[in-house]
Amino acid sequence: MSVRLSGKALAVWMAGLLLAGCRPATPPPAAGPQTAFDFSRENGGNSSAGAPLSPDEIVSTDPTAARLQDVGGYVLLYYRDHGQMPATLDELRNIPGGQDLQFTSASTGQPFVYQPAGMWSPQRGDKCIILYDLDLKHGARWCLFMTLPKAGSALTVDVAAIPEPIFLNYRAAQ
């Protein structure tokens, strides 16, 4: 039996492999200040009451988060091929499957805000926001974060809903 993948499916599959291989060796500490919207199962999840949702479950709760996750995969592919961030999101459309990417909020239709040099917070020097939704839901907005590679690790991206007071601590790189 032979399996044939379309260009888009292949690109998504490759991004998944990249992301799977880019996980930290040790999980982050469980304690500490909350920096993302509370996505526990009691707030809309469908399993154990009060247990936090997995990253995949979080992204599946909102189509805007899913769009950001899709774009994040293509950013990783672009960076792998070019060694830099794309100047514009439209450059991602040149990657096989990228022509179907949506760069707008699912709830408002407004374009995402892209910051190729990143938005940085003094409290999170290793992680920056590269793309975010202008729409606030429950006082938080969806953001695509990028973690810079360190020795022996790879560039990573992840999606999180950030409360507005925390988001306002981030500043665009000069």
C-alpha positions in Angstrom: 0.0 0.0 0.0 1.3 3.4 -0.9 0.5 6.7 0.9 0.7 9.9 -1.1 0.6 13.3 0.7 -0.4 16.6 -0.9 2.1 19.5 -0.7 0.1 21.1 2.1 -0.2 17.8 4.0 3.5 17.2 3.6 4.4 20.7 4.8 2.1 20.3 7.9 3.6 16.8 8.6 7.1 18.2 8.3 6.2 21.1 10.7 4.8 18.6 13.1 8.1 16.6 13.0 10.0 19.8 13.6 7.8 20.8 16.5 8.0 17.3 18.0 11.7 17.4 17.9 11.9 20.9 19.4 10.5 20.1 22.8 12.6 20.9 25.8 14.3 17.9 27.5 12.8 18.9 30.9 9.3 20.3 31.4 9.0 23.8 32.7 8.3 24.3 36.4 4.7 23.9 37.4 4.7 26.8 39.8 5.1 30.4 39.0 3.0 33.4 37.9 0.2 32.6 35.5 1.0 34.2 32.1 -1.8 32.8 30.0 -5.6 32.7 30.1 -6.9 29.9 32.3 -7.8 27.0 30.0 -8.8 24.4 32.5 -11.3 21.8 31.7 -13.9 23.4 34.0 -13.8 26.5 31.8 -14.9 24.6 28.7 -12.8 21.5 28.4 -14.3 18.0 28.2 -12.4 15.8 30.6 -11.2 15.7 34.2 -12.7 18.8 36.0 -10.1 21.4 36.8 -7.3 19.7 35.0 -5.4 22.0 32.6 -5.9 21.4 28.9 -3.0 20.2 26.7 -1.6 22.7 24.2 -3.4 20.8 21.4 -6.7 21.1 23.3 -6.1 24.8 23.9 -5.5 25.5 20.2 -8.6 23.4 19.2 -10.8 25.6 21.4 -10.6 28.6 19.1 -10.2 28.9 15.3 -8.0 32.0 15.7 -5.5 30.0 17.9 -5.5 27.3 15.2 -4.7 29.8 12.5 -1.8 31.2 14.6 -0.5 27.6 15.1 -0.7 26.9 11.4 1.3 30.1 10.7 3.8 29.1 13.3 4.6 25.9 11.6 5.3 27.7 8.3 7.5 30.3 10.2 9.6 27.3 11.4 9.9 26.0 7.8 10.8 29.4 6.4 13.4 30.0 9.1 14.9 26.5 8.5 15.2 27.3 4.8 16.4 30.9 5.0 18.0 31.3 8.4 15.9 34.4 9.2 12.3 35.5 9.7 10.2 36.4 6.7 9.9 40.1 6.0 6.2 39.7 5.6 3.7 36.9 6.2 3.0 36.7 2.5 6.4 35.1 2.0 5.1 32.0 3.8 2.7 31.5 0.8 5.7 30.5 -1.3 6.2 27.3 0.8 4.2 24.3 -0.5 0.8 24.4 1.2 1.3 28.0 2.4 -1.1 29.5 -0.1 -4.0 28.3 2.1 -2.7 30.1 5.3 -5.1 32.7 6.8 -3.5 35.7 8.4 -6.7 37.1 10.0 -8.6 36.7 13.2 -11.4 34.1 12.8 -13.7 36.2 15.1 -13.2 39.7 13.6 -11.5 39.2 10.2 -8.8 41.7 11.2 -5.3 40.9 10.1 -2.9 39.6 12.7 -0.1 41.9 13.7 3.3 40.6 12.6 6.5 41.6 14.4 9.4 39.9 12.6 11.9 41.3 15.1 9.7 40.2 18.0 8.1 42.0 20.9 10.0 41.4 24.1 9.3 41.6 27.8 11.9 42.2 30.5 10.4 39.3 32.5 10.7 36.8 29.5 14.0 37.5 27.8 14.1 34.1 26.1 10.6 34.3 24.5 9.1 36.9 22.2 5.8 37.5 20.5 6.0 37.4 16.7 2.3 37.5 15.8 -0.8 38.4 17.7 -4.5 38.9 17.3 -5.9 42.4 18.0 -9.2 40.9 19.4 -9.5 40.6 23.1 -11.5 37.7 24.5 -12.1 37.6 28.2 -9.4 40.2 28.7 -6.8 38.1 26.8 -5.4 37.9 23.3 -4.0 35.0 21.3 -0.3 35.4 20.6 2.3 33.3 18.7 5.5 33.1 20.7 9.0 32.2 19.5 11.7 30.9 21.7 15.2 31.6 20.5 17.4 28.6 20.0 20.1 28.0 22.6 23.2 25.8 22.3 21.9 22.3 21.5 18.3 23.3 21.0 16.1 24.5 18.2 13.9 27.5 17.4 10.3 26.8 18.7 7.0 28.5 18.5 3.8 28.1 20.6 0.4 29.8 20.9 -1.0 31.1 24.1 -3.7 33.5 25.2 -2.1 36.3 27.1 -4.0 38.6 29.6 -3.9 42.2 28.4 -1.9 43.5 31.4 0.9 41.0 30.6 0.7 41.7 26.9 1.3 45.4 27.5 4.7 44.6 29.1 5.9 43.5 25.7 7.7 46.0 23.5 8.7 45.8 19.8 12.4 45.4 19.2 14.0 48.6 17.8 
